[in-house]
Amino acid sequence: MAACPALVFAAPPATSAYFTDAQHSFVQDQTSDGINQVNMIACFMGAMKGDSMVNKGDYLALVDEKKCDASGRDSASKSGSSNSGSNASQFITATVNSSRASSDAPMIVKTWVDENQQGNQMTIFVHTSATQAPSATSPQGVFRMDFCGKAAGGNSCAFNGYIDAGASGLSYYESGSQGGGSRVIAMTLNASGTATGSGRMSIAETSQFGSSNSDYTFAYNANYFRRSDGSNDQCFSRDATDAGTGFSVWRYGLYDANDGSRITRNSGFPIEYTSGSTTHHGYIGYWGLWLPQEALNTATNGTSVKKVNYNSGSASTTEYTLVRSGGKLTKYTKGAKTLNQIDQIRFTFWASAATGPTGLSGYTQGRSYEAYWDNANLQFVITGYHSCGSNGCNMASITPLATVNSYWSSNYQFGLFGWSQALGGEVFVDTSNLASNGSNAASVTVNYRTQDLVYPSQYAAIGNLACINDCPTASGIAALVAQSAPTPFGTTAGNYSATAAANLVTYTLDSSSGNLLDVTSAAVTTTSTSLSGQFQWGIRSGKLFPVSQASAVDAADNGGPADASYQAQSVDSLSIYYVWESGANAWNQFSAVKDANADFLTFDAPLDVNFTVPSGAAYGSYAGSAITLQYNGFGDLFGIPGKCVSPVTNEVVSCDGSGARYVPEFIIPTSQTTGKVTRGSTTYLVKWLDREIRLAQKTVSDCTSAGLSLPSGVSLPTSASLKDPSNASSDVYVGTKPIVTSAPRVIHGEVKY
């Protein structure tokens, strides 16, 4: 048989976005934790594009808070297992005025940011005066930024600070209240370029649990970075090619493999919603509806919203009808691999067996464990367990434990149910027929599921639904909210026993409201913000199946004949099942719009793409594996497995350690050979956009031998230099927030008109 020719793609032109899109690198260090607010403020101001809107009057800008919140990225990476909707954009509205009196005058940017934190309204007043753009000699540029955050109706600043950057360095000071306590950050950086510099940073915090104080001195030259907190002196190499240097990419772009153009998704658009005399600006898309909190309560099902269209340097609107329901239905469609094809790919599974594998100390039934299939030795290896404590929930590492295959075939006759980020979500491994020596790994089925949002217009074709385990009801949710029940599932919570037909929980899909109705015709929904624990991100049902498929579920019981009893595991035999969820977050609810013909405008679901991990030590145990990634839109490629690193040493540590940071396991190289992903027969190129660098640890003698010493006697900025841009008597007063009724002119760094 003739060999199939390899697919050949034309190289993208040098002028394409693949080559011209800028790449940004930044150093992540323990001292970064204290200045995240500086980075976040700088990101916000950059996303408002004041430099592009000079002397163009007052305008609105929408800023995606999640893209600027560096401290939330590692926690988001860990929380995505059950709620990928947590990747949804969270916009903040800013009113901006950028002006310049002459070419010799400073650029003055006045900003009023509308913030809502846990239902508390706040306005952040910002005054920026910039006289010089960043350069080789002044990396930060020359500017002064003053800011104050005031609660609605408040007279004083909840937080107040400034950043003063010049040719010789930068000063930063901020004080404020938080969570019943206080926080003061002060930093001095003395530097006239990027090659050498030194400084000091202090963080003082108080809370109901006590107080803490940190004081760092630091210095760097062309080759090394050194820091000390007074008792822990650390030295790091600034050489990015050092084998110990760590990299993490937080934003990737996806590009056409032939012409190098950006791959964009029709994932949503900006909207206007008018309530009374007030026009609110928001966004609607695949992950739901975003509006200011005060508008969400009145933007109910059936109200009118307007899509903002940007074209020809102007904005126009098109009217649509808003459709909202208290929950949403997701379709899970089966895909298949074999056990040998998921070699080294880690997954978590729910331990349902009464006893654990030999050698696994502290085994707990009902706990989630992490494991992978080792194709070289034809056995499962357990590597960790899910542990929750005061620092949240993490995957605690253990010494890898090789197991015997007979344990899995005997104790998991219905298979392993779990989740794998690298496989795209939910996973089922059919361990029932796994040979004791693992020789049949190529025929052991591994099922995974792709997800699609279900629109109410599709409900009729699905029909009524049935549920065996974890079946919420309206009364069950009410009991959970009232704290009179631990779950909203009643007696079906964790039910994996055979269930008679009469005990199936059935539901009706209401295409008018978009809601799931229980047998009492009550909506299975909640908007409660008081849920906690496993329900803090919303309530998710077990696997729902069409009543019309009940006989197929019945017949799949352990491969036996139909006997009018049903087991939850058997739902996995279906090609499609459904999950209902509800909660207070936008991603827990269905939101869409209908046009004048009452037809839904549909949004693109995240694009699942396949990536073959290159070989090499940098890719660890995943080298050579095929994993599934999720592309939500430009800059958002999700699904790379993770690991944890120490903020002190930058070295890999167990995720249950104090202060451990969760970061991607590896980076996708910017390469037309190894940096590509596929979907079917289509190939895309990947390029990293924002990259974190963690410096390689060295001995302190390396720094001292290079002549790098820590500074002493560095003065810190104080509250004496604070200014309040919300105060009419201040020389940085920004005035009363202007009323802007036109559509946002900037959406997170993109000037629309």
Sequence and secondary structure as in RCSB ss.txt:
>XXXX:A:sequence
MAACPALVFAAPPATSAYFTDAQHSFVQDQTSDGINQVNMIACFMGAMKGDSMVNKGDYLALVDEKKCDASGRDS
ASKSGSSNSGSNASQFITATVNSSRASSDAPMIVKTWVDENQQGNQMTIFVHTSATQAPSATSPQGVFRMDFCGK
AAGGNSCAFNGYIDAGASGLSYYESGSQGGGSRVIAMTLNASGTATGSGRMSIAETSQFGSSNSDYTFAYNANYF
RRSDGSNDQCFSRDATDAGTGFSVWRYGLYDANDGSRITRNSGFPIEYTSGSTTHHGYIGYWGLWLPQEALNTAT
NGTSVKKVNYNSGSASTTEYTLVRSGGKLTKYTKGAKTLNQIDQIRFTFWASAATGPTGLSGYTQGRSYEAYWDN
ANLQFVITGYHSCGSNGCNMASITPLATVNSYWSSNYQFGLFGWSQALGGEVFVDTSNLASNGSNAASVTVNYRT
QDLVYPSQYAAIGNLACINDCPTASGIAALVAQSAPTPFGTTAGNYSATAAANLVTYTLDSSSGNLLDVTSAAVT
TTSTSLSGQFQWGIRSGKLFPVSQASAVDAADNGGPADASYQAQSVDSLSIYYVWESGANAWNQFSAVKDANADF
LTFDAPLDVNFTVPSGAAYGSYAGSAITLQYNGFGDLFGIPGKCVSPVTNEVVSCDGSGARYVPEFIIPTSQTTG
KVTRGSTTYLVKWLDREIRLAQKTVSDCTSAGLSLPSGVSLPTSASLKDPSNASSDVYVGTKPIVTSAPRVIHGE
VKY
>XXXX:A:secstr
             TTSHHHHS  EEEE  GGGGGSHHHHHHHHHHHHHTGGGSBTS  EEEEEEHHHH GGGHHH
HHHHTTT GGGGS  EEEEEEEEE SSTTS EEEEEEEEEEETTEEEEEEEEEEEEE   SS TT EEEEEEEEE
ETT SS SEEEEEEEETTEEEEEEEEEETTEEEEEEEEEE SSSS EEEEEEEEEEETTEEEEEEEEEEE SSEE
EEESSS EEEEE  TTSTT EEEEEEEEEEETTT  B     EEEEEEEETTEEEEEEEETTEEE  HHHHTT  
TT EEEEEEEETTEEEEEEEEEEEESEEEEEEEEEEEEGGGGBT  EEEE  SSS  TT TT  TT EEEEEEET
TTTEEEEEEEEEEETTEEEEEEEEEEE  HHHHHHH TT EEEEEGGGTEEEEE GGG  TT TTGGGSEEEEEE
EEEE GGGHHHH  EEESSS   HHHHHHHHTTSSS SSGGGTT  S EEGGG EEEEE TTT  EE TTS B  
   S   GGGTT EE   EEEGGGHHHHHHTGGG    SEE GGGGGGSSEEEEEEE SSGGGSEEEEE TTS B
      EEEEEE   SGGGGGGTT EEEEEEEETTEEE   EEEE TTT  EE TTSTT EEEES    S TTTS
EEEETTEEEEEEEEEEEEE EEE HHHHHHTT     S     GGG   TT TTSTT   S     S  SEETTE
E  
